[in-house]
């Protein structure tokens, strides 16, 4: 019989022994000849929605492993009778995943403060201030109807009342024709150009034709747009910088790749049953 001090020491030693080494290649189950690894389980967990990934570990483990066992069993059935369509789809899925993974890693970088400042200055150049306009309009279907409204305004007619009664743009018409503040790039070109050429307080002397009809415009005011504070749009700028870097890398890698397109193929060949799915 062990003396108590020796027994206690052995028990403590057992408790502190390191667990067996476990890595991505650790096999957690085997379905016939297919191995399911710890790495595959971990990859599956990363792709789960948050509500599932947050489940207690034992429940999540059993759920995922059961799913992967069923998947492995059915995959063997599918592989035993693999078709041309299956082979093509697997190649597409592999390419799509690898490309996505490469782009995801590329987009993980953190832009420097200088890069963020440069993106801000590019979006809101100090030497090119943007003007905002406050205008109302009455939209009519015909030029004659628009000219009639202009004539009534010239006789002292109330713009807001005429907008409510006559404008086919019912959204702004209910508000007396009010369009609020806007930049000209948000409007159709004809309307934007007309507003930008008008004096404060002026009303259209002639109808302005656009794809929507004939506009009678009242220009209320204009102002230089105040750019947002950098701190308020910092996150958006970071995402923009990342997108631009990813797009530039795609262009660079594609340009450097050796691409050989087979000449002479008729695009109409896609209308043929090249995968034999019609006979499956």
LUMLUMTI-495968 format. One record per residue: residue in one letter; x, y, z of N, C-alpha, C in turn; residue number from 1. Coordinates in nm, 2 decimals. Layout:
! LUMLUMTI-495968
- a; X; Y; Z; X; Y; Z; X; Y; Z; NUM
...
! end
This chain:
! LUMLUMTI-495968
- x; 0.09; -0.12; 0.00; 0.00; 0.00; 0.00; 0.09; 0.12; 0.00; 1
- x; 0.04; 0.23; -0.09; 0.12; 0.35; -0.09; 0.10; 0.43; 0.04; 2
- x; 0.21; 0.49; 0.08; 0.20; 0.59; 0.19; 0.12; 0.71; 0.14; 3
- x; 0.04; 0.77; 0.23; -0.05; 0.88; 0.19; 0.03; 0.99; 0.12; 4
- x; 0.15; 1.04; 0.16; 0.22; 1.14; 0.09; 0.25; 1.10; -0.05; 5
- x; 0.29; 0.97; -0.07; 0.33; 0.93; -0.21; 0.21; 0.92; -0.29; 6
- x; 0.09; 0.87; -0.24; -0.03; 0.86; -0.32; -0.08; 1.00; -0.36; 7
- x; -0.07; 1.09; -0.27; -0.12; 1.23; -0.30; -0.03; 1.29; -0.41; 8
- x; 0.10; 1.27; -0.40; 0.19; 1.32; -0.51; 0.16; 1.26; -0.64; 9
- x; 0.13; 1.13; -0.65; 0.10; 1.06; -0.77; -0.03; 1.12; -0.83; 10
- x; -0.13; 1.14; -0.74; -0.26; 1.20; -0.79; -0.24; 1.34; -0.85; 11
- x; -0.16; 1.42; -0.78; -0.14; 1.56; -0.83; -0.06; 1.55; -0.96; 12
- x; 0.03; 1.46; -0.97; 0.11; 1.45; -1.10; 0.02; 1.41; -1.21; 13
- x; -0.07; 1.32; -1.19; -0.16; 1.28; -1.30; -0.25; 1.40; -1.34; 14
- x; -0.29; 1.48; -1.25; -0.38; 1.59; -1.28; -0.31; 1.70; -1.36; 15
- x; -0.18; 1.70; -1.35; -0.10; 1.81; -1.42; -0.03; 1.76; -1.55; 16
- x; -0.05; 1.63; -1.58; 0.01; 1.58; -1.71; -0.06; 1.65; -1.82; 17
- x; 0.02; 1.69; -1.93; -0.04; 1.76; -2.04; -0.13; 1.67; -2.12; 18
- x; -0.24; 1.72; -2.18; -0.33; 1.64; -2.26; -0.26; 1.60; -2.38; 19
- x; -0.31; 1.49; -2.45; -0.25; 1.45; -2.57; -0.26; 1.56; -2.67; 20
- x; -0.15; 1.58; -2.75; -0.14; 1.69; -2.84; -0.26; 1.68; -2.94; 21
- x; -0.33; 1.79; -2.96; -0.44; 1.79; -3.06; -0.42; 1.91; -3.15; 22
- x; -0.43; 1.88; -3.28; -0.41; 1.98; -3.38; -0.52; 1.96; -3.49; 23
- x; -0.51; 2.03; -3.60; -0.61; 2.03; -3.70; -0.62; 1.89; -3.77; 24
- x; -0.51; 1.81; -3.76; -0.52; 1.68; -3.82; -0.57; 1.57; -3.73; 25
- x; -0.60; 1.60; -3.60; -0.65; 1.51; -3.51; -0.78; 1.45; -3.56; 26
- x; -0.79; 1.31; -3.57; -0.91; 1.25; -3.62; -1.01; 1.23; -3.51; 27
- x; -1.13; 1.28; -3.53; -1.23; 1.28; -3.43; -1.34; 1.17; -3.46; 28
- x; -1.34; 1.12; -3.59; -1.43; 1.01; -3.62; -1.38; 0.96; -3.76; 29
- x; -1.43; 0.84; -3.79; -1.40; 0.78; -3.92; -1.52; 0.71; -3.97; 30
- x; -1.56; 0.75; -4.10; -1.67; 0.69; -4.16; -1.62; 0.61; -4.28; 31
- x; -1.62; 0.48; -4.26; -1.56; 0.39; -4.36; -1.41; 0.43; -4.38; 32
- x; -1.38; 0.48; -4.49; -1.24; 0.52; -4.51; -1.22; 0.68; -4.50; 33
- x; -1.33; 0.75; -4.47; -1.32; 0.89; -4.46; -1.30; 0.94; -4.32; 34
- x; -1.19; 1.02; -4.30; -1.16; 1.07; -4.17; -1.22; 1.21; -4.15; 35
- x; -1.28; 1.23; -4.04; -1.33; 1.36; -4.00; -1.23; 1.42; -3.90; 36
- x; -1.17; 1.53; -3.92; -1.07; 1.59; -3.84; -1.12; 1.70; -3.75; 37
- x; -1.04; 1.73; -3.65; -1.07; 1.84; -3.56; -1.06; 1.97; -3.64; 38
- x; -0.97; 1.98; -3.74; -0.97; 2.10; -3.82; -1.10; 2.12; -3.90; 39
- x; -1.15; 2.01; -3.95; -1.28; 2.03; -4.03; -1.39; 2.07; -3.94; 40
- x; -1.39; 2.02; -3.81; -1.49; 2.06; -3.72; -1.48; 2.21; -3.69; 41
- x; -1.35; 2.26; -3.67; -1.33; 2.40; -3.63; -1.37; 2.49; -3.75; 42
- x; -1.34; 2.44; -3.87; -1.38; 2.52; -3.99; -1.53; 2.53; -4.00; 43
- x; -1.60; 2.42; -3.97; -1.74; 2.42; -3.98; -1.80; 2.52; -3.87; 44
- x; -1.74; 2.52; -3.76; -1.79; 2.61; -3.65; -1.78; 2.76; -3.69; 45
- x; -1.66; 2.79; -3.76; -1.64; 2.93; -3.80; -1.76; 2.97; -3.90; 46
- x; -1.81; 2.88; -3.97; -1.91; 2.92; -4.07; -2.05; 2.92; -4.01; 47
- x; -2.07; 2.88; -3.89; -2.20; 2.87; -3.83; -2.25; 3.01; -3.79; 48
- x; -2.39; 3.03; -3.80; -2.44; 3.16; -3.75; -2.42; 3.17; -3.60; 49
- x; -2.41; 3.30; -3.55; -2.37; 3.32; -3.41; -2.46; 3.25; -3.31; 50
- x; -2.59; 3.24; -3.34; -2.68; 3.17; -3.24; -2.64; 3.02; -3.22; 51
- x; -2.59; 2.96; -3.33; -2.55; 2.82; -3.32; -2.41; 2.81; -3.26; 52
- x; -2.32; 2.90; -3.31; -2.18; 2.89; -3.26; -2.17; 2.91; -3.11; 53
- x; -2.28; 2.98; -3.05; -2.28; 3.01; -2.91; -2.34; 2.90; -2.82; 54
- x; -2.37; 2.79; -2.88; -2.43; 2.68; -2.81; -2.32; 2.62; -2.71; 55
- x; -2.37; 2.56; -2.60; -2.27; 2.49; -2.51; -2.18; 2.39; -2.60; 56
- x; -2.05; 2.38; -2.56; -1.96; 2.30; -2.64; -2.00; 2.16; -2.66; 57
- x; -2.05; 2.09; -2.55; -2.09; 1.95; -2.58; -2.20; 1.93; -2.68; 58
- x; -2.30; 2.02; -2.67; -2.42; 2.01; -2.76; -2.37; 2.04; -2.90; 59
- x; -2.29; 2.15; -2.92; -2.25; 2.19; -3.05; -2.16; 2.08; -3.11; 60
- x; -2.07; 2.02; -3.03; -1.98; 1.91; -3.08; -2.07; 1.80; -3.13; 61
- x; -2.17; 1.75; -3.05; -2.25; 1.64; -3.10; -2.33; 1.67; -3.22; 62
- x; -2.38; 1.79; -3.23; -2.46; 1.84; -3.34; -2.37; 1.84; -3.47; 63
- x; -2.25; 1.90; -3.46; -2.17; 1.91; -3.58; -2.12; 1.78; -3.62; 64
- x; -2.07; 1.70; -3.53; -2.01; 1.57; -3.56; -2.12; 1.48; -3.63; 65
- x; -2.24; 1.48; -3.57; -2.35; 1.40; -3.63; -2.37; 1.45; -3.78; 66
- x; -2.37; 1.58; -3.80; -2.39; 1.63; -3.93; -2.28; 1.59; -4.03; 67
- x; -2.16; 1.59; -3.98; -2.04; 1.56; -4.06; -2.04; 1.41; -4.09; 68
- x; -2.08; 1.33; -4.00; -2.09; 1.18; -4.02; -2.19; 1.15; -4.13; 69
- x; -2.31; 1.21; -4.12; -2.41; 1.19; -4.22; -2.36; 1.24; -4.36; 70
- x; -2.30; 1.35; -4.35; -2.24; 1.41; -4.48; -2.14; 1.32; -4.54; 71
- x; -2.05; 1.27; -4.46; -1.95; 1.18; -4.51; -2.00; 1.05; -4.57; 72
- x; -2.10; 1.00; -4.50; -2.17; 0.87; -4.55; -2.23; 0.90; -4.69; 73
- x; -2.31; 1.01; -4.70; -2.37; 1.04; -4.82; -2.27; 1.08; -4.93; 74
- x; -2.16; 1.14; -4.89; -2.06; 1.18; -4.99; -2.00; 1.06; -5.06; 75
- x; -1.99; 0.95; -4.98; -1.93; 0.83; -5.04; -2.03; 0.78; -5.15; 76
- x; -2.16; 0.79; -5.12; -2.26; 0.74; -5.22; -2.25; 0.83; -5.34; 77
- x; -2.24; 0.96; -5.32; -2.23; 1.05; -5.44; -2.10; 1.03; -5.52; 78
- x; -1.99; 1.00; -5.45; -1.86; 0.98; -5.52; -1.86; 0.85; -5.60; 79
- x; -1.94; 0.76; -5.56; -1.94; 0.63; -5.63; -2.01; 0.64; -5.77; 80
- x; -2.08; 0.75; -5.78; -2.15; 0.76; -5.91; -2.13; 0.91; -5.96; 81
- x; -2.01; 0.96; -5.95; -1.98; 1.10; -5.98; -2.01; 1.13; -6.13; 82
- x; -2.07; 1.24; -6.16; -2.10; 1.28; -6.29; -2.01; 1.40; -6.34; 83
- x; -2.02; 1.43; -6.47; -1.95; 1.54; -6.52; -1.99; 1.67; -6.46; 84
- x; -2.12; 1.68; -6.43; -2.17; 1.80; -6.36; -2.11; 1.81; -6.22; 85
- x; -2.10; 1.70; -6.15; -2.04; 1.70; -6.01; -1.90; 1.74; -6.02; 86
- x; -1.82; 1.69; -6.11; -1.68; 1.73; -6.12; -1.67; 1.88; -6.15; 87
- x; -1.75; 1.93; -6.24; -1.74; 2.07; -6.27; -1.78; 2.16; -6.16; 88
- x; -1.89; 2.12; -6.08; -1.93; 2.20; -5.97; -1.83; 2.20; -5.86; 89
- x; -1.76; 2.08; -5.84; -1.66; 2.08; -5.73; -1.54; 2.17; -5.76; 90
- x; -1.51; 2.17; -5.89; -1.40; 2.26; -5.93; -1.43; 2.41; -5.91; 91
- x; -1.56; 2.44; -5.94; -1.60; 2.58; -5.92; -1.60; 2.61; -5.77; 92
- x; -1.66; 2.52; -5.69; -1.66; 2.55; -5.55; -1.52; 2.56; -5.49; 93
- x; -1.43; 2.48; -5.54; -1.29; 2.49; -5.48; -1.23; 2.62; -5.52; 94
- x; -1.24; 2.66; -5.65; -1.19; 2.79; -5.69; -1.25; 2.91; -5.61; 95
- x; -1.38; 2.90; -5.60; -1.45; 3.01; -5.53; -1.41; 3.02; -5.39; 96
- x; -1.39; 2.91; -5.32; -1.35; 2.91; -5.18; -1.21; 2.97; -5.17; 97
- x; -1.11; 2.92; -5.25; -0.97; 2.96; -5.24; -0.96; 3.11; -5.28; 98
- x; -1.04; 3.16; -5.38; -1.03; 3.30; -5.41; -1.09; 3.38; -5.30; 99
- x; -1.20; 3.34; -5.24; -1.26; 3.41; -5.13; -1.17; 3.42; -5.01; 100
- x; -1.10; 3.31; -4.98; -1.01; 3.30; -4.86; -0.89; 3.40; -4.89; 101
- x; -0.84; 3.40; -5.01; -0.73; 3.49; -5.04; -0.77; 3.64; -5.03; 102
- x; -0.89; 3.67; -5.07; -0.94; 3.81; -5.06; -0.97; 3.85; -4.92; 103
- x; -1.02; 3.75; -4.84; -1.05; 3.78; -4.70; -0.92; 3.81; -4.63; 104
- x; -0.81; 3.74; -4.65; -0.69; 3.76; -4.59; -0.63; 3.90; -4.63; 105
- x; -0.65; 3.93; -4.76; -0.60; 4.06; -4.81; -0.67; 4.17; -4.75; 106
- x; -0.80; 4.16; -4.72; -0.88; 4.27; -4.66; -0.86; 4.28; -4.51; 107
- x; -0.78; 4.20; -4.45; -0.77; 4.21; -4.31; -0.67; 4.32; -4.26; 108
- x; -0.60; 4.38; -4.36; -0.50; 4.48; -4.32; -0.57; 4.61; -4.26; 109
- x; -0.50; 4.68; -4.17; -0.55; 4.80; -4.11; -0.48; 4.92; -4.18; 110
- x; -0.56; 5.01; -4.25; -0.50; 5.13; -4.31; -0.44; 5.22; -4.21; 111
- x; -0.33; 5.29; -4.26; -0.26; 5.38; -4.17; -0.35; 5.51; -4.16; 112
- x; -0.32; 5.59; -4.06; -0.38; 5.72; -4.05; -0.36; 5.81; -4.17; 113
- x; -0.24; 5.80; -4.23; -0.22; 5.88; -4.35; -0.31; 5.83; -4.47; 114
- x; -0.33; 5.70; -4.48; -0.41; 5.65; -4.59; -0.56; 5.69; -4.57; 115
- x; -0.60; 5.69; -4.44; -0.74; 5.73; -4.41; -0.76; 5.88; -4.44; 116
- x; -0.66; 5.96; -4.40; -0.66; 6.11; -4.43; -0.67; 6.13; -4.58; 117
- x; -0.59; 6.06; -4.66; -0.58; 6.08; -4.80; -0.72; 6.04; -4.86; 118
- x; -0.78; 5.93; -4.81; -0.91; 5.89; -4.87; -1.01; 6.00; -4.84; 119
- x; -1.00; 6.06; -4.72; -1.10; 6.16; -4.68; -1.08; 6.29; -4.77; 120
- x; -0.96; 6.33; -4.79; -0.93; 6.44; -4.88; -0.97; 6.42; -5.02; 121
- x; -0.96; 6.30; -5.07; -1.01; 6.26; -5.20; -1.16; 6.27; -5.21; 122
- x; -1.23; 6.22; -5.11; -1.37; 6.23; -5.11; -1.43; 6.37; -5.10; 123
- x; -1.36; 6.45; -5.02; -1.41; 6.59; -4.99; -1.29; 6.69; -5.02; 124
- x; -1.26; 6.71; -5.14; -1.14; 6.80; -5.17; -1.18; 6.94; -5.13; 125
- x; -1.08; 7.00; -5.06; -1.11; 7.14; -5.01; -1.12; 7.24; -5.13; 126
- x; -1.05; 7.21; -5.24; -1.06; 7.31; -5.35; -1.18; 7.29; -5.44; 127
- x; -1.26; 7.19; -5.41; -1.38; 7.17; -5.49; -1.50; 7.16; -5.40; 128
- x; -1.55; 7.27; -5.34; -1.66; 7.26; -5.26; -1.79; 7.22; -5.33; 129
- x; -1.88; 7.15; -5.26; -2.00; 7.10; -5.32; -2.11; 7.19; -5.28; 130
- x; -2.20; 7.23; -5.37; -2.31; 7.32; -5.34; -2.44; 7.23; -5.33; 131
- x; -2.51; 7.27; -5.22; -2.64; 7.21; -5.20; -2.75; 7.31; -5.24; 132
- x; -2.86; 7.26; -5.28; -2.97; 7.35; -5.32; -3.10; 7.31; -5.25; 133
- x; -3.18; 7.41; -5.22; -3.31; 7.39; -5.16; -3.41; 7.44; -5.26; 134
- x; -3.49; 7.35; -5.32; -3.59; 7.39; -5.42; -3.72; 7.32; -5.41; 135
- x; -3.82; 7.38; -5.47; -3.95; 7.32; -5.48; -3.98; 7.30; -5.63; 136
- x; -4.07; 7.20; -5.66; -4.11; 7.19; -5.80; -4.25; 7.14; -5.81; 137
- x; -4.31; 7.17; -5.93; -4.44; 7.12; -5.97; -4.42; 7.04; -6.10; 138
- x; -4.45; 6.92; -6.09; -4.43; 6.83; -6.21; -4.56; 6.81; -6.29; 139
- x; -4.55; 6.85; -6.42; -4.67; 6.83; -6.50; -4.65; 6.74; -6.62; 140
- x; -4.75; 6.68; -6.67; -4.73; 6.58; -6.77; -4.70; 6.64; -6.91; 141
- x; -4.76; 6.76; -6.93; -4.74; 6.83; -7.06; -4.68; 6.97; -7.05; 142
- x; -4.62; 7.01; -7.16; -4.56; 7.15; -7.16; -4.67; 7.25; -7.14; 143
- x; -4.79; 7.23; -7.20; -4.90; 7.33; -7.19; -4.95; 7.34; -7.05; 144
- x; -4.95; 7.23; -6.98; -5.00; 7.24; -6.84; -4.89; 7.31; -6.75; 145
- x; -4.77; 7.29; -6.78; -4.66; 7.36; -6.71; -4.66; 7.51; -6.74; 146
- x; -4.68; 7.55; -6.86; -4.69; 7.69; -6.90; -4.81; 7.75; -6.83; 147
- x; -4.92; 7.68; -6.82; -5.04; 7.74; -6.75; -5.01; 7.76; -6.60; 148
- x; -4.93; 7.68; -6.54; -4.90; 7.70; -6.40; -4.80; 7.82; -6.39; 149
- x; -4.71; 7.83; -6.48; -4.62; 7.95; -6.48; -4.70; 8.08; -6.49; 150
- x; -4.80; 8.07; -6.58; -4.88; 8.19; -6.60; -4.96; 8.23; -6.47; 151
- x; -5.01; 8.13; -6.40; -5.08; 8.15; -6.28; -4.99; 8.20; -6.17; 152
- x; -4.87; 8.15; -6.16; -4.77; 8.20; -6.07; -4.74; 8.35; -6.09; 153
- x; -4.73; 8.38; -6.22; -4.70; 8.52; -6.26; -4.81; 8.62; -6.22; 154
- x; -4.93; 8.56; -6.20; -5.05; 8.64; -6.16; -5.07; 8.64; -6.01; 155
- x; -4.97; 8.59; -5.94; -4.97; 8.58; -5.79; -5.02; 8.45; -5.73; 156
- x; -5.03; 8.35; -5.81; -5.07; 8.22; -5.76; -4.97; 8.17; -5.65; 157
- x; -5.03; 8.09; -5.56; -4.95; 8.03; -5.45; -4.88; 7.90; -5.50; 158
- x; -4.75; 7.90; -5.50; -4.67; 7.78; -5.55; -4.71; 7.66; -5.47; 159
- x; -4.71; 7.66; -5.34; -4.74; 7.54; -5.26; -4.88; 7.49; -5.29; 160
- x; -4.97; 7.58; -5.30; -5.11; 7.53; -5.33; -5.12; 7.47; -5.47; 161
- x; -5.06; 7.53; -5.57; -5.06; 7.47; -5.70; -4.99; 7.34; -5.71; 162
- x; -4.88; 7.33; -5.63; -4.81; 7.20; -5.62; -4.90; 7.09; -5.57; 163
- x; -4.98; 7.12; -5.46; -5.07; 7.02; -5.40; -5.18; 6.98; -5.50; 164
- x; -5.23; 7.08; -5.58; -5.34; 7.06; -5.67; -5.30; 7.00; -5.80; 165
- x; -5.18; 7.03; -5.86; -5.15; 7.00; -6.00; -5.04; 6.90; -6.01; 166
- x; -4.94; 6.89; -5.92; -4.82; 6.82; -5.94; -4.85; 6.67; -5.95; 167
- x; -4.79; 6.60; -6.05; -4.81; 6.46; -6.06; -4.71; 6.38; -5.98; 168
- x; -4.61; 6.46; -5.92; -4.52; 6.41; -5.82; -4.59; 6.42; -5.69; 169
- x; -4.68; 6.32; -5.65; -4.76; 6.34; -5.54; -4.68; 6.34; -5.41; 170
- x; -4.56; 6.28; -5.41; -4.48; 6.28; -5.29; -4.44; 6.42; -5.24; 171
- x; -4.38; 6.49; -5.33; -4.34; 6.63; -5.30; -4.47; 6.72; -5.31; 172
- x; -4.56; 6.69; -5.39; -4.68; 6.77; -5.41; -4.76; 6.79; -5.28; 173
- x; -4.77; 6.69; -5.20; -4.83; 6.70; -5.07; -4.76; 6.79; -4.97; 174
- x; -4.63; 6.81; -5.00; -4.55; 6.91; -4.91; -4.53; 7.04; -4.99; 175
- x; -4.62; 7.07; -5.07; -4.61; 7.20; -5.14; -4.50; 7.20; -5.25; 176
- x; -4.46; 7.09; -5.29; -4.35; 7.08; -5.39; -4.21; 7.07; -5.33; 177
- x; -4.20; 7.07; -5.20; -4.07; 7.08; -5.13; -3.99; 6.95; -5.16; 178
- x; -3.86; 6.98; -5.21; -3.77; 6.87; -5.23; -3.66; 6.86; -5.13; 179
- x; -3.66; 6.96; -5.04; -3.55; 6.96; -4.94; -3.42; 7.00; -5.00; 180
- x; -3.31; 6.98; -4.92; -3.18; 7.01; -4.97; -3.12; 6.89; -5.05; 181
- x; -3.05; 6.92; -5.16; -3.00; 6.81; -5.24; -2.88; 6.87; -5.32; 182
- x; -2.80; 6.78; -5.37; -2.69; 6.82; -5.46; -2.74; 6.78; -5.60; 183
- x; -2.69; 6.85; -5.70; -2.74; 6.83; -5.84; -2.72; 6.69; -5.89; 184
- x; -2.62; 6.62; -5.84; -2.59; 6.49; -5.89; -2.70; 6.39; -5.85; 185
- x; -2.78; 6.43; -5.76; -2.89; 6.34; -5.71; -3.02; 6.36; -5.80; 186
- x; -3.02; 6.45; -5.89; -3.13; 6.48; -5.97; -3.10; 6.45; -6.12; 187
- x; -3.20; 6.43; -6.20; -3.18; 6.42; -6.34; -3.11; 6.54; -6.39; 188
- x; -3.02; 6.52; -6.50; -2.93; 6.63; -6.54; -3.01; 6.76; -6.57; 189
- x; -3.12; 6.75; -6.65; -3.19; 6.87; -6.69; -3.24; 6.95; -6.57; 190
- x; -3.29; 6.88; -6.47; -3.34; 6.95; -6.35; -3.22; 7.01; -6.27; 191
- x; -3.12; 6.93; -6.25; -3.00; 6.98; -6.18; -2.94; 7.10; -6.24; 192
- x; -2.92; 7.10; -6.37; -2.86; 7.21; -6.45; -2.95; 7.33; -6.43; 193
- x; -3.08; 7.32; -6.44; -3.17; 7.43; -6.43; -3.16; 7.49; -6.29; 194
- x; -3.17; 7.41; -6.19; -3.16; 7.47; -6.05; -3.03; 7.54; -6.03; 195
- x; -2.92; 7.48; -6.08; -2.79; 7.55; -6.06; -2.77; 7.68; -6.13; 196
- x; -2.85; 7.70; -6.23; -2.85; 7.83; -6.31; -2.94; 7.94; -6.25; 197
- x; -3.02; 7.90; -6.16; -3.13; 8.00; -6.11; -3.08; 8.08; -5.99; 198
- x; -3.13; 8.20; -5.98; -3.10; 8.29; -5.87; -3.19; 8.25; -5.75; 199
- x; -3.15; 8.28; -5.63; -3.22; 8.26; -5.51; -3.36; 8.33; -5.52; 200
- x; -3.47; 8.26; -5.49; -3.60; 8.31; -5.49; -3.67; 8.31; -5.63; 201
- x; -3.59; 8.27; -5.73; -3.65; 8.28; -5.87; -3.74; 8.16; -5.89; 202
- x; -3.83; 8.17; -5.99; -3.92; 8.06; -6.03; -3.90; 8.05; -6.18; 203
- x; -3.91; 7.92; -6.23; -3.89; 7.89; -6.38; -3.97; 7.99; -6.47; 204
- x; -3.90; 8.04; -6.56; -3.97; 8.13; -6.66; -4.02; 8.04; -6.77; 205
- x; -3.96; 7.92; -6.79; -4.01; 7.83; -6.89; -4.00; 7.69; -6.83; 206
- x; -4.09; 7.59; -6.87; -4.09; 7.46; -6.82; -3.96; 7.39; -6.85; 207
- x; -3.91; 7.31; -6.75; -3.79; 7.23; -6.77; -3.83; 7.09; -6.80; 208
- x; -3.79; 7.04; -6.92; -3.83; 6.91; -6.96; -3.73; 6.80; -6.91; 209
- x; -3.78; 6.69; -6.86; -3.69; 6.58; -6.82; -3.77; 6.45; -6.86; 210
- x; -3.71; 6.34; -6.83; -3.77; 6.21; -6.86; -3.90; 6.19; -6.78; 211
- x; -3.92; 6.27; -6.67; -4.04; 6.25; -6.59; -4.15; 6.34; -6.63; 212
- x; -4.12; 6.44; -6.71; -4.23; 6.53; -6.75; -4.18; 6.67; -6.76; 213
- x; -4.26; 6.77; -6.72; -4.22; 6.91; -6.73; -4.23; 6.97; -6.59; 214
- x; -4.11; 7.03; -6.55; -4.10; 7.09; -6.42; -4.11; 7.24; -6.42; 215
- x; -4.18; 7.29; -6.31; -4.18; 7.43; -6.28; -4.11; 7.44; -6.15; 216
- x; -4.00; 7.51; -6.14; -3.91; 7.51; -6.03; -3.91; 7.64; -5.96; 217
- x; -3.90; 7.63; -5.83; -3.88; 7.75; -5.74; -3.75; 7.73; -5.66; 218
- x; -3.65; 7.81; -5.69; -3.52; 7.79; -5.62; -3.52; 7.88; -5.49; 219
- x; -3.52; 7.81; -5.38; -3.53; 7.88; -5.25; -3.39; 7.93; -5.19; 220
- x; -3.29; 7.84; -5.20; -3.17; 7.88; -5.14; -3.06; 7.78; -5.18; 221
- x; -2.93; 7.82; -5.15; -2.82; 7.73; -5.18; -2.71; 7.75; -5.07; 222
- x; -2.63; 7.65; -5.05; -2.52; 7.66; -4.95; -2.41; 7.57; -4.99; 223
- x; -2.29; 7.60; -4.94; -2.18; 7.51; -4.96; -2.19; 7.39; -4.86; 224
- x; -2.19; 7.27; -4.91; -2.20; 7.15; -4.83; -2.09; 7.14; -4.73; 225
- x; -2.12; 7.12; -4.60; -2.02; 7.10; -4.50; -1.98; 6.95; -4.50; 226
- x; -1.85; 6.92; -4.52; -1.81; 6.78; -4.52; -1.83; 6.72; -4.38; 227
- x; -1.86; 6.59; -4.37; -1.87; 6.53; -4.24; -1.73; 6.52; -4.17; 228
- x; -1.73; 6.52; -4.04; -1.61; 6.51; -3.97; -1.54; 6.37; -4.00; 229
- x; -1.41; 6.37; -4.01; -1.34; 6.25; -4.05; -1.38; 6.14; -3.95; 230
- x; -1.38; 6.17; -3.82; -1.41; 6.07; -3.72; -1.55; 6.00; -3.74; 231
- x; -1.64; 6.08; -3.79; -1.78; 6.02; -3.81; -1.78; 5.92; -3.93; 232
- x; -1.69; 5.93; -4.02; -1.70; 5.84; -4.14; -1.57; 5.75; -4.15; 233
- x; -1.49; 5.75; -4.04; -1.36; 5.68; -4.04; -1.39; 5.53; -4.08; 234
- x; -1.49; 5.47; -4.02; -1.51; 5.32; -4.05; -1.54; 5.30; -4.19; 235
- x; -1.63; 5.39; -4.25; -1.66; 5.38; -4.39; -1.54; 5.40; -4.48; 236
- x; -1.45; 5.49; -4.44; -1.33; 5.52; -4.52; -1.24; 5.39; -4.52; 237
- x; -1.23; 5.33; -4.40; -1.15; 5.21; -4.39; -1.20; 5.10; -4.48; 238
- x; -1.33; 5.08; -4.48; -1.39; 4.98; -4.57; -1.37; 5.01; -4.71; 239
- x; -1.37; 5.14; -4.75; -1.35; 5.18; -4.89; -1.20; 5.16; -4.93; 240
- x; -1.11; 5.19; -4.84; -0.97; 5.16; -4.86; -0.94; 5.01; -4.89; 241
- x; -1.01; 4.93; -4.80; -0.99; 4.79; -4.81; -1.05; 4.74; -4.95; 242
- x; -1.16; 4.79; -4.98; -1.22; 4.75; -5.11; -1.13; 4.78; -5.23; 243
- x; -1.08; 4.91; -5.22; -0.99; 4.95; -5.33; -0.87; 4.87; -5.34; 244
- x; -0.81; 4.83; -5.23; -0.69; 4.75; -5.23; -0.72; 4.61; -5.28; 245
- x; -0.83; 4.55; -5.24; -0.87; 4.42; -5.29; -0.89; 4.43; -5.44; 246
- x; -0.97; 4.53; -5.49; -0.99; 4.54; -5.63; -0.86; 4.56; -5.71; 247
- x; -0.77; 4.64; -5.66; -0.64; 4.66; -5.72; -0.56; 4.53; -5.73; 248
- x; -0.57; 4.45; -5.62; -0.49; 4.32; -5.62; -0.56; 4.22; -5.72; 249
- x; -0.69; 4.22; -5.73; -0.75; 4.13; -5.83; -0.70; 4.17; -5.97; 250
- x; -0.70; 4.30; -6.00; -0.66; 4.34; -6.13; -0.51; 4.31; -6.15; 251
- x; -0.43; 4.33; -6.05; -0.29; 4.30; -6.07; -0.26; 4.15; -6.09; 252
- x; -0.32; 4.06; -6.01; -0.30; 3.92; -6.02; -0.36; 3.87; -6.15; 253
- x; -0.47; 3.92; -6.19; -0.53; 3.87; -6.31; -0.45; 3.92; -6.43; 254
- x; -0.39; 4.04; -6.43; -0.31; 4.09; -6.54; -0.18; 4.01; -6.55; 255
- x; -0.13; 3.96; -6.43; 0.00; 3.89; -6.43; -0.02; 3.74; -6.47; 256
- x; -0.14; 3.69; -6.46; -0.17; 3.55; -6.49; -0.16; 3.53; -6.64; 257
- x; -0.12; 3.41; -6.68; -0.11; 3.37; -6.82; -0.25; 3.32; -6.86; 258
- x; -0.32; 3.39; -6.94; -0.45; 3.36; -6.98; -0.45; 3.32; -7.12; 259
- x; -0.50; 3.20; -7.15; -0.51; 3.16; -7.29; -0.66; 3.12; -7.32; 260
- x; -0.73; 3.20; -7.39; -0.87; 3.17; -7.43; -0.87; 3.09; -7.56; 261
- x; -0.95; 2.98; -7.55; -0.96; 2.89; -7.67; -1.04; 2.96; -7.77; 262
- x; -0.99; 2.98; -7.89; -1.06; 3.05; -8.00; -1.15; 2.96; -8.07; 263
- x; -1.25; 3.02; -8.14; -1.33; 2.94; -8.23; -1.45; 2.87; -8.16; 264
- x; -1.47; 2.88; -8.03; -1.58; 2.82; -7.97; -1.70; 2.91; -7.98; 265
- x; -1.82; 2.84; -8.02; -1.94; 2.92; -8.04; -2.01; 2.92; -7.90; 266
- x; -2.04; 3.05; -7.85; -2.11; 3.06; -7.72; -2.24; 2.98; -7.71; 267
- x; -2.30; 2.95; -7.83; -2.42; 2.88; -7.83; -2.40; 2.73; -7.78; 268
- x; -2.28; 2.69; -7.77; -2.25; 2.55; -7.72; -2.31; 2.53; -7.58; 269
- x; -2.32; 2.64; -7.51; -2.38; 2.63; -7.37; -2.53; 2.59; -7.37; 270
- x; -2.59; 2.60; -7.49; -2.73; 2.56; -7.50; -2.73; 2.40; -7.52; 271
- x; -2.62; 2.34; -7.54; -2.62; 2.20; -7.56; -2.60; 2.13; -7.42; 272
- x; -2.64; 2.00; -7.41; -2.63; 1.93; -7.29; -2.49; 1.87; -7.27; 273
- x; -2.39; 1.96; -7.25; -2.25; 1.91; -7.24; -2.22; 1.83; -7.12; 274
- x; -2.31; 1.85; -7.01; -2.29; 1.78; -6.89; -2.37; 1.65; -6.88; 275
- x; -2.45; 1.63; -6.98; -2.53; 1.50; -6.98; -2.64; 1.50; -6.87; 276
- x; -2.68; 1.62; -6.83; -2.78; 1.62; -6.72; -2.91; 1.58; -6.77; 277
- x; -2.93; 1.58; -6.90; -3.06; 1.54; -6.95; -3.08; 1.39; -6.95; 278
- x; -2.97; 1.32; -6.93; -2.98; 1.17; -6.92; -2.96; 1.12; -6.78; 279
- x; -2.95; 1.21; -6.68; -2.93; 1.16; -6.55; -3.06; 1.11; -6.49; 280
! end
